[in-house]
Structures are given as C-alpha cells and as structure tokens.
Amino acid sequence: MTEKHFDIPKQFKSVGRGEPIKKITLDKLTAPKWYDWDDIRVPKSPANVKISLLEGRKWAISELVGVGVPEDDAKDNVDFLLSGALNINYAYLRANITRTMPTGLAAVWPSWVAKLIDNQPPQYILGHAPFYGREFMVDDRVLIPRPETEQLVEWILKDASSTVGNPVSVLDIGTGSGAIIETLMLENPRVRGFAADISSNALSVAEMNAQRFGLNNVHMVESDVFSAIANLEFDIIVSNPPYIATTDENEMDSSVITYEPHMALFADHNGLAIYEKIALGLDKHLTNHGRAYFEIGYKQGQQVVDILKSAMPDAEITLKKDFAGLDRMIRVVKGV
C-alpha cells in the first residue's frame, strides 16, 4: 500500500490541544471507579459494612428474577457489575464471594440494582465496557462496543501486521467511543488515527478515552461521513456505521432500544443508507491500493457488496464471516 502523508487538516481537532470539543464533566466517566479491596481487608468504617458480596449478589438476583428477568440473565448482569466494579475476573469474584462488600460499593449497590431492574445496560451503570482487552468509557452518548467488532479490528491488524515502517493514516467513520481507532493505534504504532462522527457528544466520549489511554495524537472531526473531510485521502478507512433497519426494531433487546443512541443504531433504506453514502466517496478518499473495512448486519452481506461493487467496480471486495458463521465484515482493496 502506498501511504499518503499530510499535515493535520484544520478541521481535525488534536486531542489534548486547544479547546475541548465539549466540556468534560467530572462524572463517573472521568472519576475513579474501581472499588479498593483495602476496604475489605481493613474496613475504614466497619459500622457501615453491612453486607457480604454473596448476600448482595443473592439479593440482587432475587430482585431481578422477581420482576421477570430470566435467572441466567440476572446472574450474568449482577456478576458483570460486581466484577467490573472490583476490577477482577469472574473466577476471582467466585473465590472471594463470602468477603464483605466494600463500603463504597455497598452504598451504591441498591441504586445499581434498581437501574438493572429498569433495564439499563450494566456497561452504562459501570461507565465502562471491555473491548480488545481494555476498558473503554461509555455512557448513553455512544454505543456499547460489541465482541463482533473486535473481530473487525483483528482483521485490520492482521492485514497491517508490521508494527514498524512508514505511518499509515486511518480514518474511522462513526467512531462513537473511539474503540476501533484507539485500539488500532494502541496495538500498532504505525497508525495515525483520524476519527469522524456526526455527533459531537460521541466525540466527547472518544476524546475522554483517548486521554485515558494517553493518545494525544488522535485527531477528531464532527462530520457526516465525508462532509467535513474535503479532499483528504487515507490509507485505511474503517466504519461500523448504523446498519439496523427500523423494521427490525422488534428483534432487538429492549435495553438497547431504550438506552443506546438511535442515531448510532438505525439507518434508512433497510439499514443500508450509510454504506451507500460512504461508497459514493470511498474511491476519492482512499489512496491507491488503500483498504476499507466495514462491519455489517448479518443479513446485509450481498447487498453491501453490491453497493461497493457499483461504486468501485475495479476494487477487490471480500466478505468475511464472524465466529458464529454469520456474514459480519467486508474488506475493500482499491485498485490503481
């Protein structure tokens, strides 16, 4: 691939320089959120420690089952909250389940369980979600990163392989929390990261994640696909865009519909509208032999391939399945 390098365009904001995209509120996203095991070994206020992890877990599961949540789902969500709050894995949680719940966690536990009963995703309650071995800050301004997207990142990293050599410019369209572009930068130092999103609120979360991981050289712009990117070319373009058709809303989990941003979920034209918009500008914005990667809905494989072939008839297009055997990813390699 021929890398194209350019000065940072003025429309891109460099994280950590200049005015922030949006003022960052000191809430659970930026405040410390791990509960200290020292509270268990030597409680600071023993009178306030009134419940064990086991008792708190049993009570929470009982409350959830009592309002109709399936028991397995209740256990999964409660264990996710406990292990996430304590920054431990499930095995360590099980091994220490009889220990006293830290006072800080005990203080918020009833309100957290009430949020679960209200169908809030546990990732939003914690304020972070796992992705590619790291914890990314999330709230209702951005989608929760999914395991399927990790497979897309893995494909890009495998193609890029070498971590030494010339820089590679990568544009992430619809960056959301920044999980894709920031993971690529953290895993491969060759990557020069550019992130675009139509939502300034989403960019604020992506910026906080960049600051969290010390990525002061990821550049962000508020843009509807390529609208604010002018004539720039990139070696790689990646996107996990909104791809759910509004007619498929009934198939989705109610917590997703209620709490996750609809702008990042749904698209017109049976969920294909953003792919069509990206395809129109793909040839213009990719370098020669540049590559584009997309996550797609499992029923959209051939439709998205046809959209891309129509826009770039000379490109090499590959449709790839996920671990479940479903069409989930597409790669486009531009010809000369």
DAWO-V58840 format. One record per residue. N is the residue number from 1. OMEGA is omega in whole degrees, -180 to 180 (none if undefined). Layout:
BEGIN
[[N,OMEGA] [N,OMEGA]]
END
This chain:
BEGIN
[[1,177] [2,-180] [3,176] [4,-176] [5,-176] [6,173] [7,-179] [8,-180] [9,-174] [10,-178] [11,177] [12,176] [13,175] [14,-178] [15,178] [16,179] [17,177] [18,-178] [19,178] [20,178] [21,178] [22,-179] [23,-178] [24,179] [25,178] [26,179] [27,-175] [28,179] [29,-176] [30,179] [31,176] [32,-176] [33,178] [34,179] [35,-170] [36,178] [37,176] [38,177] [39,-177] [40,-179] [41,-179] [42,-179] [43,-179] [44,178] [45,-174] [46,-178] [47,-178] [48,-179] [49,-170] [50,-173] [51,175] [52,176] [53,179] [54,-180] [55,179] [56,179] [57,-179] [58,-179] [59,-178] [60,179] [61,179] [62,179] [63,-179] [64,178] [65,-179] [66,178] [67,172] [68,177] [69,177] [70,-172] [71,180] [72,178] [73,179] [74,180] [75,-180] [76,-178] [77,180] [78,179] [79,177] [80,179] [81,-177] [82,-178] [83,178] [84,-180] [85,-177] [86,180] [87,180] [88,176] [89,-176] [90,-179] [91,180] [92,176] [93,180] [94,-178] [95,-176] [96,-171] [97,-179] [98,-179] [99,-178] [100,178] [101,177] [102,-175] [103,180] [104,178] [105,179] [106,-178] [107,-177] [108,-173] [109,179] [110,-180] [111,177] [112,179] [113,177] [114,178] [115,175] [116,178] [117,178] [118,174] [119,176] [120,177] [121,-179] [122,178] [123,178] [124,179] [125,178] [126,-176] [127,178] [128,-179] [129,180] [130,173] [131,177] [132,175] [133,179] [134,177] [135,178] [136,176] [137,177] [138,166] [139,-172] [140,172] [141,-176] [142,173] [143,173] [144,179] [145,-178] [146,178] [147,180] [148,-179] [149,175] [150,179] [151,175] [152,178] [153,180] [154,179] [155,180] [156,-179] [157,179] [158,178] [159,-179] [160,178] [161,-173] [162,177] [163,177] [164,-179] [165,-177] [166,176] [167,178] [168,-180] [169,-177] [170,177] [171,177] [172,-179] [173,-175] [174,-169] [175,180] [176,-180] [177,-177] [178,-173] [179,-177] [180,-174] [181,-178] [182,174] [183,178] [184,-180] [185,-179] [186,-178] [187,-177] [188,-176] [189,176] [190,-172] [191,169] [192,-169] [193,175] [194,-175] [195,179] [196,174] [197,179] [198,-176] [199,175] [200,177] [201,177] [202,180] [203,177] [204,178] [205,178] [206,179] [207,178] [208,177] [209,177] [210,178] [211,180] [212,-177] [213,178] [214,180] [215,-177] [216,-177] [217,170] [218,-171] [219,-171] [220,179] [221,173] [222,-173] [223,172] [224,-173] [225,-176] [226,-169] [227,-178] [228,-173] [229,172] [230,-173] [231,-176] [232,176] [233,-179] [234,178] [235,179] [236,171] [237,180] [238,178] [239,167] [240,-170] [241,170] [242,-178] [243,-179] [244,176] [245,-180] [246,179] [247,180] [248,-176] [249,-177] [250,180] [251,-172] [252,177] [253,-176] [254,179] [255,178] [256,-179] [257,-175] [258,-167] [259,-177] [260,-173] [261,-177] [262,180] [263,-179] [264,-177] [265,-167] [266,176] [267,178] [268,177] [269,178] [270,178] [271,-174] [272,-170] [273,-177] [274,175] [275,179] [276,-179] [277,178] [278,-177] [279,-179] [280,-178] [281,-172] [282,-179] [283,-179] [284,-171] [285,174] [286,172] [287,175] [288,-177] [289,176] [290,-176] [291,174] [292,-179] [293,-178] [294,163] [295,-177] [296,171] [297,-172] [298,179] [299,-169] [300,-171] [301,-175] [302,179] [303,180] [304,176] [305,-180] [306,178] [307,-178] [308,178] [309,179] [310,-179] [311,-176] [312,-174] [313,-178] [314,-177] [315,173] [316,-174] [317,-178] [318,176] [319,-174] [320,179] [321,175] [322,-177] [323,178] [324,-180] [325,-179] [326,173] [327,-173] [328,-173] [329,177] [330,173] [331,176] [332,176] [333,-177] [334,174] [335,-179] [336,none]]
END
